[in-house]
């Protein structure tokens, strides 16, 4: 199976998907940081397509950057703590990597999902 990357953002303060949150994906190699994609979440808190689609996968270190402050301000919540949330991780095998973000104005969590 070719590798690919998806995400899902849930607004745990409001108990709903985080619609419209901007996400960037970077590939890291040594000192180089290359932006591969930029997208926004849909009404389900997901992206319309994999952030890193099949065929573009390469083993390595990646970083998802979630623009939480813009999202929180846009829905009228406080953004005086979280602004940009970078999640750095390694994808070693060609597999489906799903990296959800659970977000509130004062905290977040993530995990490798399925």
C-alpha positions as CSV (number, residue, x, y, z in Angstrom):
1,X,0.0,0.0,0.0
2,X,1.4,3.5,-0.8
3,X,1.8,5.8,2.2
4,X,-0.4,8.8,2.7
5,X,-1.3,11.3,5.5
6,X,-4.7,12.5,6.8
7,X,-5.8,14.5,9.7
8,X,-9.0,15.5,11.6
9,X,-9.4,18.5,13.9
10,X,-12.0,18.5,16.6
11,X,-12.9,21.6,18.7
12,X,-13.2,20.1,22.2
13,X,-14.4,23.4,23.7
14,X,-17.5,23.4,21.5
15,X,-17.8,19.7,21.0
16,X,-17.8,19.9,17.2
17,X,-15.4,19.6,14.2
18,X,-13.1,22.6,13.7
19,X,-14.2,23.8,10.3
20,X,-12.0,26.2,8.3
21,X,-8.8,25.7,10.3
22,X,-5.7,26.3,8.1
23,X,-3.1,23.5,8.0
24,X,0.4,23.4,6.4
25,X,2.5,20.3,5.8
26,X,6.3,20.4,5.7
27,X,9.0,17.8,5.0
28,X,12.2,18.2,7.0
29,X,15.6,17.1,5.9
30,X,18.6,18.3,7.8
31,X,18.3,22.1,8.0
32,X,15.8,22.2,5.0
33,X,12.1,22.7,5.7
34,X,10.0,22.3,2.5
35,X,6.3,23.2,2.4
36,X,4.4,20.4,0.6
37,X,0.8,21.5,1.1
38,X,-1.6,24.0,2.6
39,X,-5.3,23.3,3.1
40,X,-8.2,24.0,5.4
41,X,-10.5,21.7,7.2
42,X,-14.1,21.1,5.9
43,X,-17.4,21.0,7.8
44,X,-16.4,17.5,9.2
45,X,-13.0,18.9,10.5
46,X,-11.2,16.9,7.9
47,X,-9.4,17.8,4.7
48,X,-11.2,17.1,1.4
49,X,-8.2,14.9,0.3
50,X,-5.1,13.4,2.0
51,X,-2.6,16.2,3.0
52,X,0.1,13.9,1.6
53,X,-1.5,11.8,-1.1
54,X,-0.5,8.4,-2.2
55,X,2.3,8.7,-4.7
56,X,3.9,11.7,-2.9
57,X,5.0,9.6,0.2
58,X,8.6,9.3,1.1
59,X,10.0,8.1,4.4
60,X,11.2,10.9,6.6
61,X,10.4,13.6,9.2
62,X,7.3,15.8,8.6
63,X,5.6,18.6,10.4
64,X,1.9,19.5,10.4
65,X,1.3,23.2,11.4
66,X,-2.1,24.0,12.6
67,X,-3.1,27.7,12.7
68,X,-5.2,27.4,15.8
69,X,-5.1,31.1,16.8
70,X,-6.6,32.2,13.5
71,X,-9.3,29.6,13.9
72,X,-10.1,30.4,17.5
73,X,-10.3,34.2,16.9
74,X,-12.5,33.5,13.8
75,X,-15.1,31.7,16.0
76,X,-15.0,34.3,18.8
77,X,-13.0,32.3,21.3
78,X,-9.8,33.4,23.2
79,X,-6.6,33.0,21.3
80,X,-4.3,34.5,24.0
81,X,-2.5,31.2,24.6
82,X,-2.3,29.0,21.6
83,X,-1.4,30.4,18.2
84,X,0.4,28.0,15.9
85,X,0.6,24.3,16.8
86,X,3.5,22.4,15.1
87,X,3.4,18.6,15.3
88,X,6.6,16.9,14.2
89,X,6.7,13.2,13.5
90,X,8.3,10.5,11.4
91,X,6.7,8.4,8.8
92,X,9.0,5.4,8.2
93,X,6.9,2.8,6.4
94,X,4.5,3.3,3.5
95,X,1.3,3.2,5.5
96,X,-1.8,5.3,6.2
97,X,-0.8,7.9,8.8
98,X,-3.7,9.7,10.5
99,X,-2.7,12.5,12.9
100,X,-5.8,14.0,14.6
101,X,-5.7,17.2,16.7
102,X,-8.1,17.7,19.6
103,X,-8.2,21.5,20.2
104,X,-9.4,23.9,22.8
105,X,-8.3,27.5,23.6
106,X,-5.9,26.4,26.3
107,X,-4.7,22.9,25.3
108,X,-4.5,20.3,22.7
109,X,-3.7,16.6,22.2
110,X,-2.8,14.4,19.3
111,X,-2.1,10.7,18.6
112,X,-1.6,8.4,15.7
113,X,-5.0,7.3,14.6
114,X,-6.2,4.8,12.1
